[in-house]
């Protein structure tokens, strides 16, 4: 199976869903879930009530990565 090319950081959107943030970080979705539960990545999340979805804010994700 061929390795999928990762987009450059500037090609990822400001608000990312769980699957997109996993790709952005190079993690699996399960690892993102664990980082939210145990690693503090929940501080990068937002859940607008009118959208009924959870998004990750790219600058806050970057800040979380810098703190690792």
N, CA, C and O atoms as a CHARMM CRD file, in Angstrom:
* protein
*
  272
    1    1 UNK  N      0.84300  -1.17300   0.00000 PROA 1      0.00000
    2    1 UNK  CA     0.00000   0.00000   0.00000 PROA 1      0.00000
    3    1 UNK  C      0.89200   1.24000   0.00000 PROA 1      0.00000
    4    1 UNK  O      1.86400   1.30400   0.75300 PROA 1      0.00000
    5    2 UNK  N      0.57600   2.19900  -0.81600 PROA 2      0.00000
    6    2 UNK  CA     1.35700   3.41800  -0.92900 PROA 2      0.00000
    7    2 UNK  C      1.09200   4.33600   0.26600 PROA 2      0.00000
    8    2 UNK  O     -0.01100   4.37200   0.81000 PROA 2      0.00000
    9    3 UNK  N      2.12400   5.07000   0.65500 PROA 3      0.00000
   10    3 UNK  CA     1.99800   6.01800   1.75700 PROA 3      0.00000
   11    3 UNK  C      1.31600   7.27000   1.22200 PROA 3      0.00000
   12    3 UNK  O      1.71100   7.81300   0.19100 PROA 3      0.00000
   13    4 UNK  N      0.29000   7.71800   1.93300 PROA 4      0.00000
   14    4 UNK  CA    -0.45200   8.90500   1.52000 PROA 4      0.00000
   15    4 UNK  C      0.36300  10.15200   1.84900 PROA 4      0.00000
   16    4 UNK  O      0.87600  10.29100   2.96000 PROA 4      0.00000
   17    5 UNK  N      0.47800  11.04400   0.89300 PROA 5      0.00000
   18    5 UNK  CA     1.18700  12.29800   1.11100 PROA 5      0.00000
   19    5 UNK  C      0.37900  13.18500   2.05400 PROA 5      0.00000
   20    5 UNK  O     -0.82800  13.35200   1.88000 PROA 5      0.00000
   21    6 UNK  N      1.04800  13.74700   3.04500 PROA 6      0.00000
   22    6 UNK  CA     0.39800  14.64700   3.99400 PROA 6      0.00000
   23    6 UNK  C      0.38000  16.05400   3.41400 PROA 6      0.00000
   24    6 UNK  O      1.35100  16.49000   2.79600 PROA 6      0.00000
   25    7 UNK  N     -0.72300  16.75900   3.61500 PROA 7      0.00000
   26    7 UNK  CA    -0.81600  18.14700   3.17700 PROA 7      0.00000
   27    7 UNK  C      0.15200  19.00200   3.99100 PROA 7      0.00000
   28    7 UNK  O      0.50600  18.64400   5.11400 PROA 7      0.00000
   29    8 UNK  N      0.57500  20.11500   3.43200 PROA 8      0.00000
   30    8 UNK  CA     1.39600  21.03800   4.20900 PROA 8      0.00000
   31    8 UNK  C      0.50500  21.70500   5.25600 PROA 8      0.00000
   32    8 UNK  O     -0.71300  21.76700   5.08600 PROA 8      0.00000
   33    9 UNK  N      1.10400  22.19900   6.33300 PROA 9      0.00000
   34    9 UNK  CA     0.33300  22.77200   7.44200 PROA 9      0.00000
   35    9 UNK  C     -0.59900  23.88600   7.01100 PROA 9      0.00000
   36    9 UNK  O     -1.70000  24.01400   7.54700 PROA 9      0.00000
   37   10 UNK  N     -0.17500  24.69700   6.04700 PROA 10     0.00000
   38   10 UNK  CA    -1.01800  25.81400   5.62700 PROA 10     0.00000
   39   10 UNK  C     -2.23800  25.36600   4.82100 PROA 10     0.00000
   40   10 UNK  O     -3.13600  26.17100   4.57400 PROA 10     0.00000
   41   11 UNK  N     -2.28700  24.12000   4.41500 PROA 11     0.00000
   42   11 UNK  CA    -3.43900  23.59800   3.66600 PROA 11     0.00000
   43   11 UNK  C     -4.53900  23.04400   4.58700 PROA 11     0.00000
   44   11 UNK  O     -5.65100  22.77800   4.13100 PROA 11     0.00000
   45   12 UNK  N     -4.23000  22.87200   5.87500 PROA 12     0.00000
   46   12 UNK  CA    -5.24000  22.39800   6.81300 PROA 12     0.00000
   47   12 UNK  C     -6.11100  23.57200   7.24600 PROA 12     0.00000
   48   12 UNK  O     -5.60700  24.68500   7.39700 PROA 12     0.00000
   49   13 UNK  N     -7.40300  23.34700   7.44800 PROA 13     0.00000
   50   13 UNK  CA    -8.31300  24.44200   7.80700 PROA 13     0.00000
   51   13 UNK  C     -8.12000  24.91400   9.24500 PROA 13     0.00000
   52   13 UNK  O     -7.50800  24.22000  10.05700 PROA 13     0.00000
   53   14 UNK  N     -8.64300  26.09100   9.55100 PROA 14     0.00000
   54   14 UNK  CA    -8.57300  26.66000  10.89100 PROA 14     0.00000
   55   14 UNK  C     -9.34500  25.80200  11.89200 PROA 14     0.00000
   56   14 UNK  O     -8.89200  25.60400  13.01900 PROA 14     0.00000
   57   15 UNK  N    -10.50400  25.29500  11.48700 PROA 15     0.00000
   58   15 UNK  CA   -11.30300  24.39200  12.31400 PROA 15     0.00000
   59   15 UNK  C    -11.24600  23.00500  11.69400 PROA 15     0.00000
   60   15 UNK  O    -11.54800  22.82600  10.51400 PROA 15     0.00000
   61   16 UNK  N    -10.85600  22.02800  12.50300 PROA 16     0.00000
   62   16 UNK  CA   -10.68600  20.66600  11.99300 PROA 16     0.00000
   63   16 UNK  C    -11.54200  19.69700  12.78900 PROA 16     0.00000
   64   16 UNK  O    -11.68600  19.83500  14.00400 PROA 16     0.00000
   65   17 UNK  N    -12.11000  18.71500  12.09800 PROA 17     0.00000
   66   17 UNK  CA   -12.81700  17.65000  12.80500 PROA 17     0.00000
   67   17 UNK  C    -11.78600  16.65100  13.32000 PROA 17     0.00000
   68   17 UNK  O    -10.58800  16.80700  13.08200 PROA 17     0.00000
   69   18 UNK  N    -12.25200  15.63600  14.01700 PROA 18     0.00000
   70   18 UNK  CA   -11.37100  14.66400  14.66600 PROA 18     0.00000
   71   18 UNK  C    -10.46600  13.94700  13.66700 PROA 18     0.00000
   72   18 UNK  O     -9.27500  13.76800  13.92200 PROA 18     0.00000
   73   19 UNK  N    -11.02000  13.54600  12.55000 PROA 19     0.00000
   74   19 UNK  CA   -10.24000  12.83100  11.54100 PROA 19     0.00000
   75   19 UNK  C     -9.16000  13.74200  10.93600 PROA 19     0.00000
   76   19 UNK  O     -8.02900  13.31200  10.71000 PROA 19     0.00000
   77   20 UNK  N     -9.52100  14.98200  10.68200 PROA 20     0.00000
   78   20 UNK  CA    -8.57500  15.93000  10.08300 PROA 20     0.00000
   79   20 UNK  C     -7.45700  16.27300  11.05500 PROA 20     0.00000
   80   20 UNK  O     -6.29400  16.35800  10.66000 PROA 20     0.00000
   81   21 UNK  N     -7.80400  16.47400  12.34000 PROA 21     0.00000
   82   21 UNK  CA    -6.75200  16.78700  13.31500 PROA 21     0.00000
   83   21 UNK  C     -5.83000  15.58300  13.50700 PROA 21     0.00000
   84   21 UNK  O     -4.63700  15.75700  13.75900 PROA 21     0.00000
   85   22 UNK  N     -6.35500  14.38600  13.39300 PROA 22     0.00000
   86   22 UNK  CA    -5.50700  13.19200  13.47100 PROA 22     0.00000
   87   22 UNK  C     -4.50400  13.18800  12.32800 PROA 22     0.00000
   88   22 UNK  O     -3.32500  12.89600  12.53400 PROA 22     0.00000
   89   23 UNK  N     -4.95900  13.50600  11.13900 PROA 23     0.00000
   90   23 UNK  CA    -4.06500  13.57000   9.97900 PROA 23     0.00000
   91   23 UNK  C     -3.05600  14.70500  10.15000 PROA 23     0.00000
   92   23 UNK  O     -1.87900  14.54200   9.82700 PROA 23     0.00000
   93   24 UNK  N     -3.50500  15.83900  10.65000 PROA 24     0.00000
   94   24 UNK  CA    -2.64600  16.99900  10.87400 PROA 24     0.00000
   95   24 UNK  C     -1.50700  16.66900  11.83900 PROA 24     0.00000
   96   24 UNK  O     -0.36500  17.07700  11.62700 PROA 24     0.00000
   97   25 UNK  N     -1.82800  15.92800  12.89800 PROA 25     0.00000
   98   25 UNK  CA    -0.83600  15.58600  13.90800 PROA 25     0.00000
   99   25 UNK  C     -0.04000  14.33300  13.57500 PROA 25     0.00000
  100   25 UNK  O      0.99600  14.06800  14.18400 PROA 25     0.00000
  101   26 UNK  N     -0.52900  13.56200  12.60500 PROA 26     0.00000
  102   26 UNK  CA     0.12400  12.30300  12.28200 PROA 26     0.00000
  103   26 UNK  C     -0.24200  11.20500  13.26300 PROA 26     0.00000
  104   26 UNK  O      0.51100  10.24700  13.43800 PROA 26     0.00000
  105   27 UNK  N     -1.39100  11.33900  13.90000 PROA 27     0.00000
  106   27 UNK  CA    -1.90200  10.38400  14.88000 PROA 27     0.00000
  107   27 UNK  C     -3.02900   9.58700  14.26500 PROA 27     0.00000
  108   27 UNK  O     -3.55100   9.93500  13.20600 PROA 27     0.00000
  109   28 UNK  N     -3.39700   8.51600  14.93900 PROA 28     0.00000
  110   28 UNK  CA    -4.63600   7.82600  14.59900 PROA 28     0.00000
  111   28 UNK  C     -5.77300   8.55200  15.32700 PROA 28     0.00000
  112   28 UNK  O     -5.52600   9.32700  16.25200 PROA 28     0.00000
  113   29 UNK  N     -6.99500   8.30300  14.91300 PROA 29     0.00000
  114   29 UNK  CA    -8.15400   8.90800  15.56900 PROA 29     0.00000
  115   29 UNK  C     -8.22000   8.44400  17.02900 PROA 29     0.00000
  116   29 UNK  O     -8.57100   9.22600  17.91200 PROA 29     0.00000
  117   30 UNK  N     -7.88700   7.19100  17.28100 PROA 30     0.00000
  118   30 UNK  CA    -7.89400   6.67200  18.65500 PROA 30     0.00000
  119   30 UNK  C     -6.87900   7.40600  19.52800 PROA 30     0.00000
  120   30 UNK  O     -7.14600   7.65700  20.70300 PROA 30     0.00000
  121   31 UNK  N     -5.72400   7.75200  18.97300 PROA 31     0.00000
  122   31 UNK  CA    -4.71500   8.49300  19.73100 PROA 31     0.00000
  123   31 UNK  C     -5.18400   9.90800  20.01200 PROA 31     0.00000
  124   31 UNK  O     -4.91800  10.44500  21.08700 PROA 31     0.00000
  125   32 UNK  N     -5.87700  10.51800  19.06500 PROA 32     0.00000
  126   32 UNK  CA    -6.46100  11.84200  19.30200 PROA 32     0.00000
  127   32 UNK  C     -7.45300  11.76100  20.45400 PROA 32     0.00000
  128   32 UNK  O     -7.45500  12.62500  21.33100 PROA 32     0.00000
  129   33 UNK  N     -8.29100  10.73600  20.46300 PROA 33     0.00000
  130   33 UNK  CA    -9.26000  10.55700  21.55200 PROA 33     0.00000
  131   33 UNK  C     -8.54700  10.43200  22.89900 PROA 33     0.00000
  132   33 UNK  O     -9.00200  10.99900  23.89300 PROA 33     0.00000
  133   34 UNK  N     -7.44200   9.70000  22.94100 PROA 34     0.00000
  134   34 UNK  CA    -6.68400   9.55000  24.18500 PROA 34     0.00000
  135   34 UNK  C     -6.01500  10.85400  24.58300 PROA 34     0.00000
  136   34 UNK  O     -5.93000  11.16400  25.77100 PROA 34     0.00000
  137   35 UNK  N     -5.53300  11.62900  23.60400 PROA 35     0.00000
  138   35 UNK  CA    -4.92500  12.92900  23.89800 PROA 35     0.00000
  139   35 UNK  C     -5.95700  13.89300  24.45400 PROA 35     0.00000
  140   35 UNK  O     -5.63300  14.73100  25.29500 PROA 35     0.00000
  141   36 UNK  N     -7.18600  13.78400  23.99900 PROA 36     0.00000
  142   36 UNK  CA    -8.26500  14.61000  24.53800 PROA 36     0.00000
  143   36 UNK  C     -8.56800  14.19200  25.97100 PROA 36     0.00000
  144   36 UNK  O     -8.71000  15.03400  26.85800 PROA 36     0.00000
  145   37 UNK  N     -8.66200  12.89800  26.18400 PROA 37     0.00000
  146   37 UNK  CA    -9.05900  12.38400  27.50000 PROA 37     0.00000
  147   37 UNK  C     -7.95600  12.54700  28.55100 PROA 37     0.00000
  148   37 UNK  O     -8.24000  12.89400  29.69700 PROA 37     0.00000
  149   38 UNK  N     -6.70900  12.29900  28.16700 PROA 38     0.00000
  150   38 UNK  CA    -5.62300  12.25700  29.14000 PROA 38     0.00000
  151   38 UNK  C     -4.53100  13.30400  28.93400 PROA 38     0.00000
  152   38 UNK  O     -3.77300  13.59100  29.86000 PROA 38     0.00000
  153   39 UNK  N     -4.44100  13.87000  27.74700 PROA 39     0.00000
  154   39 UNK  CA    -3.27700  14.70000  27.43700 PROA 39     0.00000
  155   39 UNK  C     -3.49400  16.18400  27.32900 PROA 39     0.00000
  156   39 UNK  O     -2.54200  16.91300  27.05100 PROA 39     0.00000
  157   40 UNK  N     -4.70400  16.66800  27.53600 PROA 40     0.00000
  158   40 UNK  CA    -4.94700  18.09900  27.50500 PROA 40     0.00000
  159   40 UNK  C     -5.34400  18.67200  26.16400 PROA 40     0.00000
  160   40 UNK  O     -5.51400  19.88500  26.04100 PROA 40     0.00000
  161   41 UNK  N     -5.49500  17.83100  25.15700 PROA 41     0.00000
  162   41 UNK  CA    -5.89500  18.33300  23.83800 PROA 41     0.00000
  163   41 UNK  C     -7.31700  18.88400  23.85200 PROA 41     0.00000
  164   41 UNK  O     -7.71600  19.58300  22.92000 PROA 41     0.00000
  165   42 UNK  N     -8.08200  18.58000  24.89200 PROA 42     0.00000
  166   42 UNK  CA    -9.44800  19.09500  24.99700 PROA 42     0.00000
  167   42 UNK  C     -9.48000  20.62200  25.05000 PROA 42     0.00000
  168   42 UNK  O    -10.51100  21.22100  24.74800 PROA 42     0.00000
  169   43 UNK  N     -8.38000  21.25700  25.42500 PROA 43     0.00000
  170   43 UNK  CA    -8.31600  22.71900  25.46800 PROA 43     0.00000
  171   43 UNK  C     -8.34000  23.32300  24.07000 PROA 43     0.00000
  172   43 UNK  O     -8.58300  24.52100  23.92200 PROA 43     0.00000
  173   44 UNK  N     -8.09500  22.52000  23.05300 PROA 44     0.00000
  174   44 UNK  CA    -8.10900  22.98200  21.66500 PROA 44     0.00000
  175   44 UNK  C     -9.46200  22.73600  20.99700 PROA 44     0.00000
  176   44 UNK  O     -9.63900  23.02700  19.81500 PROA 44     0.00000
  177   45 UNK  N    -10.41000  22.20000  21.76200 PROA 45     0.00000
  178   45 UNK  CA   -11.71400  21.83700  21.19100 PROA 45     0.00000
  179   45 UNK  C    -12.73900  22.94200  21.38000 PROA 45     0.00000
  180   45 UNK  O    -12.67300  23.72100  22.33100 PROA 45     0.00000
  181   46 UNK  N    -13.67500  22.98900  20.46600 PROA 46     0.00000
  182   46 UNK  CA   -14.84400  23.84400  20.59800 PROA 46     0.00000
  183   46 UNK  C    -16.04600  23.07500  20.05800 PROA 46     0.00000
  184   46 UNK  O    -15.93100  22.32600  19.08700 PROA 46     0.00000
  185   47 UNK  N    -17.17900  23.26500  20.68700 PROA 47     0.00000
  186   47 UNK  CA   -18.40700  22.58100  20.26700 PROA 47     0.00000
  187   47 UNK  C    -19.55000  23.58200  20.20300 PROA 47     0.00000
  188   47 UNK  O    -20.35900  23.65300  21.12800 PROA 47     0.00000
  189   48 UNK  N    -19.63000  24.35600  19.12500 PROA 48     0.00000
  190   48 UNK  CA   -20.73400  25.31200  19.00600 PROA 48     0.00000
  191   48 UNK  C    -22.07500  24.58300  19.03000 PROA 48     0.00000
  192   48 UNK  O    -22.28500  23.63200  18.27700 PROA 48     0.00000
  193   49 UNK  N    -22.96000  25.02600  19.87900 PROA 49     0.00000
  194   49 UNK  CA   -24.24500  24.33500  20.04500 PROA 49     0.00000
  195   49 UNK  C    -25.08000  24.35000  18.76700 PROA 49     0.00000
  196   49 UNK  O    -25.84900  23.42000  18.52100 PROA 49     0.00000
  197   50 UNK  N    -24.94200  25.36900  17.97200 PROA 50     0.00000
  198   50 UNK  CA   -25.74300  25.45100  16.75400 PROA 50     0.00000
  199   50 UNK  C    -25.23000  24.51700  15.65500 PROA 50     0.00000
  200   50 UNK  O    -25.94700  24.26200  14.68700 PROA 50     0.00000
  201   51 UNK  N    -24.01500  24.00800  15.78500 PROA 51     0.00000
  202   51 UNK  CA   -23.47600  23.07900  14.78800 PROA 51     0.00000
  203   51 UNK  C    -23.58600  21.62500  15.23400 PROA 51     0.00000
  204   51 UNK  O    -23.57900  20.71600  14.40500 PROA 51     0.00000
  205   52 UNK  N    -23.68900  21.40600  16.54100 PROA 52     0.00000
  206   52 UNK  CA   -23.81700  20.06500  17.08900 PROA 52     0.00000
  207   52 UNK  C    -22.65600  19.15300  16.66600 PROA 52     0.00000
  208   52 UNK  O    -22.83800  17.95700  16.44100 PROA 52     0.00000
  209   53 UNK  N    -21.46600  19.74500  16.56400 PROA 53     0.00000
  210   53 UNK  CA   -20.24400  19.00000  16.21000 PROA 53     0.00000
  211   53 UNK  C    -19.09500  19.55400  17.03000 PROA 53     0.00000
  212   53 UNK  O    -19.16700  20.66800  17.55000 PROA 53     0.00000
  213   54 UNK  N    -18.05500  18.78200  17.13800 PROA 54     0.00000
  214   54 UNK  CA   -16.85600  19.21700  17.84300 PROA 54     0.00000
  215   54 UNK  C    -15.75600  19.49500  16.82500 PROA 54     0.00000
  216   54 UNK  O    -15.51700  18.71000  15.90800 PROA 54     0.00000
  217   55 UNK  N    -15.10300  20.62100  17.01200 PROA 55     0.00000
  218   55 UNK  CA   -13.99600  21.01100  16.14600 PROA 55     0.00000
  219   55 UNK  C    -12.76800  21.30800  16.98500 PROA 55     0.00000
  220   55 UNK  O    -12.86600  21.63500  18.16700 PROA 55     0.00000
  221   56 UNK  N    -11.61600  21.19100  16.35500 PROA 56     0.00000
  222   56 UNK  CA   -10.34700  21.52700  16.97900 PROA 56     0.00000
  223   56 UNK  C     -9.83400  22.79400  16.30400 PROA 56     0.00000
  224   56 UNK  O     -9.83300  22.89400  15.07700 PROA 56     0.00000
  225   57 UNK  N     -9.40400  23.75200  17.10000 PROA 57     0.00000
  226   57 UNK  CA    -8.93200  25.03200  16.59100 PROA 57     0.00000
  227   57 UNK  C     -7.42500  24.92400  16.34200 PROA 57     0.00000
  228   57 UNK  O     -6.65000  24.66900  17.26300 PROA 57     0.00000
  229   58 UNK  N     -7.03400  25.11800  15.11000 PROA 58     0.00000
  230   58 UNK  CA    -5.65700  24.87900  14.67800 PROA 58     0.00000
  231   58 UNK  C     -4.60400  25.61400  15.53000 PROA 58     0.00000
  232   58 UNK  O     -3.63700  24.97500  15.94500 PROA 58     0.00000
  233   59 UNK  N     -4.74100  26.91800  15.81100 PROA 59     0.00000
  234   59 UNK  CA    -3.71700  27.57500  16.64400 PROA 59     0.00000
  235   59 UNK  C     -3.62000  26.97300  18.05000 PROA 59     0.00000
  236   59 UNK  O     -2.53400  26.91700  18.62700 PROA 59     0.00000
  237   60 UNK  N     -4.74500  26.52600  18.59500 PROA 60     0.00000
  238   60 UNK  CA    -4.72100  25.91100  19.92300 PROA 60     0.00000
  239   60 UNK  C     -4.10700  24.51100  19.85700 PROA 60     0.00000
  240   60 UNK  O     -3.44500  24.08000  20.80200 PROA 60     0.00000
  241   61 UNK  N     -4.31900  23.80800  18.76000 PROA 61     0.00000
  242   61 UNK  CA    -3.67300  22.50900  18.56600 PROA 61     0.00000
  243   61 UNK  C     -2.16600  22.71000  18.48600 PROA 61     0.00000
  244   61 UNK  O     -1.39700  21.95700  19.08400 PROA 61     0.00000
  245   62 UNK  N     -1.75300  23.72700  17.74500 PROA 62     0.00000
  246   62 UNK  CA    -0.30900  24.03100  17.63000 PROA 62     0.00000
  247   62 UNK  C      0.28900  24.36400  18.99000 PROA 62     0.00000
  248   62 UNK  O      1.39500  23.92500  19.30700 PROA 62     0.00000
  249   63 UNK  N     -0.43600  25.13800  19.79600 PROA 63     0.00000
  250   63 UNK  CA     0.03100  25.49200  21.14000 PROA 63     0.00000
  251   63 UNK  C      0.15800  24.23900  21.99500 PROA 63     0.00000
  252   63 UNK  O      1.10900  24.10400  22.76500 PROA 63     0.00000
  253   64 UNK  N     -0.80200  23.32000  21.86200 PROA 64     0.00000
  254   64 UNK  CA    -0.74800  22.06900  22.61500 PROA 64     0.00000
  255   64 UNK  C      0.48600  21.25700  22.21100 PROA 64     0.00000
  256   64 UNK  O      1.16500  20.69300  23.06900 PROA 64     0.00000
  257   65 UNK  N      0.77600  21.19700  20.91900 PROA 65     0.00000
  258   65 UNK  CA     1.95000  20.46900  20.43600 PROA 65     0.00000
  259   65 UNK  C      3.23300  21.08400  20.98200 PROA 65     0.00000
  260   65 UNK  O      4.15500  20.36300  21.36600 PROA 65     0.00000
  261   66 UNK  N      3.29600  22.40300  21.01700 PROA 66     0.00000
  262   66 UNK  CA     4.48900  23.07900  21.53500 PROA 66     0.00000
  263   66 UNK  C      4.72900  22.75300  23.00800 PROA 66     0.00000
  264   66 UNK  O      5.87200  22.74900  23.46500 PROA 66     0.00000
  265   67 UNK  N      3.66400  22.48000  23.74600 PROA 67     0.00000
  266   67 UNK  CA     3.78200  22.16700  25.15600 PROA 67     0.00000
  267   67 UNK  C      4.16600  20.73200  25.46300 PROA 67     0.00000
  268   67 UNK  O      4.36500  20.37300  26.62300 PROA 67     0.00000
  269   68 UNK  N      4.27000  19.90600  24.42200 PROA 68     0.00000
  270   68 UNK  CA     4.64100  18.50800  24.65000 PROA 68     0.00000
  271   68 UNK  C      6.09800  18.35200  25.00200 PROA 68     0.00000
  272   68 UNK  O      6.56300  17.23400  25.22300 PROA 68     0.00000
